[in-house]
């Protein structure tokens, strides 16, 4: 039996299953062909999450990246570095 691939311009509430595929072990996949539009972020809410007011934020567009990197653990002491004499250029 061959696979059935069907593209809908507008997906209906109910999809009819072909008679030859009923009561069979099948795989059903729903994949949007166009990306969904991203909702506009609430900038005031994002700033409030970090204890800031929107007026205090220098770069409003950077708000969406705030908090995405973890806090790195403190580095252990690296020891004393060798102090080299300066070069004496003639």
Backbone as a chain_set.jsonl record, in Angstrom:
{"seq": "XXXXXXXXXXXXXXXXXXXXXXXXXXXXXXXXXXXXXXXXXXXXXXXXXXXXXXXXXXXXXXXXXXXXXXXXXXXXXXXXXXXXXXXXXX", "coords": {"N": [[0.84, -1.168, 0.0], [0.486, 2.227, -0.723], [1.688, 5.361, 0.555], [-0.343, 8.076, 1.599], [-0.412, 11.399, 0.804], [-1.497, 14.512, 1.653], [-2.284, 17.862, 1.134], [-3.704, 20.514, 2.794], [-5.303, 23.585, 2.249], [-6.755, 24.946, 4.138], [-7.069, 23.528, 7.154], [-9.521, 21.153, 7.958], [-11.986, 20.571, 10.614], [-12.499, 17.846, 10.949], [-10.933, 15.017, 9.599], [-11.242, 12.878, 6.905], [-10.697, 9.452, 6.879], [-9.219, 7.299, 4.57], [-10.884, 4.373, 3.301], [-9.321, 2.037, 2.879], [-7.278, 2.367, 4.691], [-8.29, 2.261, 7.213], [-8.484, 0.834, 10.498], [-5.811, 0.057, 10.622], [-2.295, -0.041, 11.356], [-0.954, 2.998, 11.509], [0.865, 6.032, 10.743], [0.408, 9.304, 11.65], [1.017, 12.58, 10.771], [1.163, 15.974, 11.482], [2.121, 18.829, 9.943], [2.88, 22.133, 9.796], [3.007, 24.175, 6.913], [3.743, 26.766, 6.696], [5.349, 29.144, 8.754], [4.066, 29.981, 12.001], [2.883, 33.211, 12.922], [4.862, 35.162, 15.115], [3.877, 36.114, 18.349], [3.6, 39.488, 19.532], [5.96, 40.5, 21.899], [5.406, 41.271, 25.366], [6.869, 43.913, 26.457], [7.054, 45.402, 28.821], [6.332, 43.528, 30.772], [8.403, 41.699, 30.453], [10.616, 43.218, 31.256], [9.903, 43.663, 33.898], [10.212, 41.137, 34.987], [12.893, 41.025, 35.538], [13.192, 42.867, 37.44], [13.192, 45.487, 36.527], [12.272, 48.712, 35.177], [10.622, 49.691, 32.191], [11.6, 52.081, 31.199], [14.149, 52.145, 32.184], [15.657, 50.451, 30.682], [18.204, 50.237, 28.381], [18.507, 49.109, 25.804], [15.848, 48.052, 24.252], [15.255, 45.881, 22.601], [17.049, 43.99, 23.403], [15.944, 42.812, 25.563], [14.649, 40.386, 25.105], [16.675, 38.551, 25.171], [17.638, 38.531, 27.71], [18.625, 36.729, 30.511], [18.959, 34.349, 29.162], [21.416, 33.116, 29.126], [23.161, 31.037, 31.37], [24.232, 31.67, 34.757], [27.626, 31.669, 35.149], [29.82, 29.48, 36.926], [32.004, 30.578, 39.612], [35.417, 31.213, 38.837], [38.246, 29.234, 39.637], [41.22, 30.161, 41.48], [43.924, 31.21, 39.435], [46.597, 31.2, 39.876], [49.94, 32.663, 40.221], [51.182, 34.819, 37.768], [53.959, 34.849, 35.534], [56.163, 37.533, 35.616], [57.436, 39.372, 33.114], [60.413, 41.011, 31.974], [60.426, 44.263, 30.462], [60.831, 44.813, 26.938], [63.764, 46.206, 25.634], [63.988, 48.405, 23.325], [66.121, 49.515, 20.777]], "CA": [[0.0, 0.0, 0.0], [1.263, 3.46, -0.822], [1.363, 6.423, 1.505], [-1.206, 9.147, 1.082], [0.034, 12.716, 1.248], [-2.535, 15.456, 1.279], [-2.039, 19.212, 1.64], [-4.93, 21.286, 2.938], [-5.121, 25.031, 2.334], [-7.296, 25.25, 5.452], [-7.309, 22.233, 7.761], [-10.874, 21.037, 8.506], [-12.112, 20.032, 11.972], [-12.485, 16.386, 10.87], [-10.286, 14.509, 8.384], [-11.771, 11.58, 6.518], [-9.677, 8.421, 6.701], [-9.579, 6.414, 3.46], [-11.39, 3.066, 3.729], [-8.273, 1.023, 2.88], [-6.351, 2.62, 5.797], [-8.972, 2.107, 8.501], [-8.118, -0.331, 11.309], [-4.432, -0.322, 10.321], [-1.242, 0.631, 12.114], [-0.534, 4.1, 10.627], [1.524, 7.189, 11.334], [-0.234, 10.549, 11.226], [1.882, 13.71, 11.081], [0.668, 17.297, 11.106], [3.272, 19.715, 9.806], [2.496, 23.379, 9.132], [3.881, 24.521, 5.792], [4.159, 28.151, 6.882], [5.546, 29.388, 10.19], [3.053, 30.791, 12.662], [3.432, 34.524, 13.286], [5.239, 35.273, 16.524], [3.137, 37.19, 19.032], [4.425, 40.603, 19.999], [6.273, 40.314, 23.322], [5.038, 42.337, 26.291], [8.176, 44.383, 26.917], [6.981, 45.821, 30.223], [6.34, 42.312, 31.583], [9.745, 41.122, 30.385], [11.493, 44.043, 32.085], [9.514, 43.469, 35.294], [10.76, 39.858, 35.434], [14.26, 41.249, 35.997], [13.162, 43.954, 38.406], [13.478, 46.746, 35.843], [11.178, 49.431, 34.529], [10.913, 49.775, 30.753], [12.381, 53.306, 30.947], [15.525, 51.911, 32.624], [16.322, 49.538, 29.755], [18.861, 50.993, 27.314], [18.207, 48.477, 24.514], [14.59, 47.318, 24.454], [15.281, 44.632, 21.838], [17.9, 43.031, 24.108], [15.169, 42.193, 26.643], [14.283, 38.998, 24.813], [17.834, 37.701, 25.42], [18.02, 38.594, 29.116], [18.398, 35.498, 31.247], [19.091, 33.135, 28.356], [22.676, 32.462, 29.482], [23.216, 30.745, 32.801], [25.332, 32.283, 35.502], [28.752, 30.759, 35.137], [30.381, 29.337, 38.277], [33.232, 31.365, 39.779], [36.651, 30.539, 38.434], [39.235, 28.966, 40.684], [42.419, 30.991, 41.294], [44.763, 30.739, 38.342], [48.007, 31.224, 40.257], [50.685, 33.882, 39.902], [51.736, 34.813, 36.418], [55.349, 35.282, 35.43], [56.335, 38.924, 35.197], [58.577, 39.423, 32.193], [60.95, 42.37, 31.823], [60.048, 44.928, 29.21], [61.85, 44.789, 25.885], [64.463, 47.479, 25.471], [64.211, 48.586, 21.886], [67.145, 50.557, 20.505]], "C": [[0.89, 1.236, 0.0], [0.811, 4.475, 0.215], [0.49, 7.468, 0.824], [-0.7, 10.455, 1.675], [-0.981, 13.719, 0.746], [-2.225, 16.802, 1.926], [-3.372, 19.949, 1.645], [-4.576, 22.769, 2.985], [-5.633, 25.524, 3.69], [-7.728, 23.924, 6.055], [-8.72, 22.172, 8.345], [-10.85, 20.481, 9.93], [-11.96, 18.517, 11.977], [-11.839, 15.979, 9.552], [-10.811, 13.111, 8.117], [-10.618, 10.616, 6.269], [-10.105, 7.52, 5.55], [-9.931, 5.013, 3.966], [-10.291, 2.021, 3.803], [-7.27, 1.206, 4.017], [-7.002, 2.442, 7.158], [-8.552, 0.805, 9.166], [-6.716, -0.853, 10.985], [-3.487, 0.44, 11.26], [-0.684, 1.725, 11.192], [0.184, 5.178, 11.438], [0.863, 8.436, 10.767], [0.652, 11.692, 11.689], [1.215, 14.991, 10.609], [1.865, 18.23, 11.088], [2.818, 20.991, 9.109], [3.504, 23.726, 8.036], [4.371, 25.959, 5.865], [4.339, 28.392, 8.368], [4.421, 30.25, 10.753], [3.655, 32.144, 13.012], [3.716, 34.572, 14.781], [4.418, 36.382, 17.168], [4.103, 38.27, 19.501], [4.707, 40.422, 21.485], [5.811, 41.515, 24.146], [6.331, 42.808, 26.959], [8.154, 44.809, 28.38], [7.031, 44.614, 31.152], [7.733, 41.684, 31.6], [10.716, 41.903, 31.273], [11.19, 43.815, 33.561], [10.047, 42.154, 35.839], [12.163, 40.013, 36.009], [14.346, 42.443, 36.942], [13.474, 45.303, 37.797], [12.187, 47.403, 35.385], [11.587, 49.607, 33.074], [11.775, 50.992, 30.433], [13.852, 53.114, 31.307], [16.324, 51.05, 31.652], [16.893, 50.341, 28.59], [18.508, 50.434, 25.934], [16.995, 47.571, 24.699], [14.629, 45.963, 23.749], [16.161, 43.568, 22.507], [17.143, 42.327, 25.234], [14.861, 40.731, 26.375], [15.451, 38.038, 25.057], [18.243, 37.68, 26.887], [17.677, 37.285, 29.807], [18.574, 34.236, 30.432], [20.411, 32.41, 28.616], [22.688, 32.185, 30.975], [24.331, 31.543, 33.469], [26.461, 31.265, 35.568], [29.322, 30.646, 36.549], [31.661, 30.166, 38.396], [34.455, 30.535, 39.411], [37.568, 30.34, 39.617], [40.44, 29.874, 40.456], [43.349, 30.365, 40.258], [46.252, 30.764, 38.675], [48.659, 32.543, 39.886], [51.285, 33.743, 38.517], [53.165, 35.349, 36.447], [55.397, 36.719, 34.929], [57.59, 38.98, 34.349], [59.086, 40.852, 32.1], [60.533, 42.948, 30.483], [61.191, 44.818, 28.2], [62.475, 46.181, 25.772], [64.782, 47.628, 23.988], [65.187, 49.732, 21.669], [66.662, 51.589, 19.585]], "O": [[1.929, 1.265, 0.659], [-0.325, 4.435, 0.686], [0.591, 7.699, -0.381], [-0.577, 10.595, 2.891], [-1.286, 13.768, -0.446], [-1.939, 16.873, 3.121], [-4.075, 20.0, 0.636], [-3.646, 23.162, 3.688], [-5.032, 26.4, 4.312], [-8.636, 23.268, 5.544], [-9.091, 23.034, 9.142], [-9.825, 19.982, 10.394], [-11.363, 17.956, 12.896], [-12.163, 16.536, 8.503], [-10.82, 12.261, 9.007], [-9.68, 10.929, 5.536], [-11.232, 7.024, 5.544], [-9.349, 4.529, 4.937], [-10.312, 1.185, 4.706], [-6.484, 0.298, 4.289], [-6.305, 2.473, 8.172], [-8.298, -0.196, 8.497], [-6.462, -2.055, 11.063], [-3.866, 1.44, 11.87], [-0.016, 1.417, 10.204], [0.105, 5.21, 12.666], [0.769, 8.602, 9.551], [1.003, 11.77, 12.866], [0.757, 15.078, 9.469], [2.543, 18.401, 12.101], [2.41, 20.943, 7.949], [4.712, 23.582, 8.226], [5.315, 26.329, 5.167], [3.552, 27.888, 9.169], [3.893, 31.13, 10.073], [4.832, 32.215, 13.366], [2.929, 34.094, 15.599], [4.278, 37.466, 16.6], [5.261, 38.001, 19.82], [3.774, 40.209, 22.26], [5.828, 42.647, 23.662], [6.821, 42.184, 27.901], [9.13, 44.601, 29.101], [7.687, 44.655, 32.193], [8.188, 41.196, 32.634], [11.543, 41.308, 31.963], [12.103, 43.777, 34.386], [10.313, 42.053, 37.037], [12.578, 39.23, 36.863], [15.429, 42.964, 37.21], [13.977, 46.185, 38.491], [11.154, 46.752, 35.226], [12.778, 49.664, 32.765], [12.588, 50.953, 29.509], [14.712, 53.834, 30.798], [17.542, 50.933, 31.788], [16.158, 51.04, 27.892], [18.242, 51.195, 25.004], [17.103, 46.467, 25.232], [14.078, 44.991, 24.265], [16.031, 42.38, 22.21], [17.641, 41.354, 25.8], [14.816, 39.922, 27.302], [15.238, 36.828, 25.142], [19.106, 36.892, 27.273], [16.553, 36.794, 29.693], [18.36, 33.142, 30.954], [20.515, 31.212, 28.355], [22.263, 33.03, 31.763], [25.252, 32.024, 32.809], [26.258, 30.13, 35.999], [29.307, 31.625, 37.295], [32.326, 30.428, 37.394], [34.511, 29.327, 39.644], [37.65, 31.193, 40.501], [40.659, 30.317, 39.328], [43.532, 29.148, 40.218], [47.079, 30.389, 37.844], [48.023, 33.428, 39.313], [51.82, 32.698, 38.147], [53.519, 36.188, 37.276], [54.751, 37.069, 33.942], [58.683, 38.669, 34.822], [58.301, 41.799, 32.14], [60.319, 42.227, 29.508], [62.362, 44.741, 28.571], [61.778, 47.195, 25.812], [65.735, 47.038, 23.479], [65.085, 50.783, 22.302], [67.397, 52.522, 19.262]]}, "num_chains": 1, "name": "protein.A"}
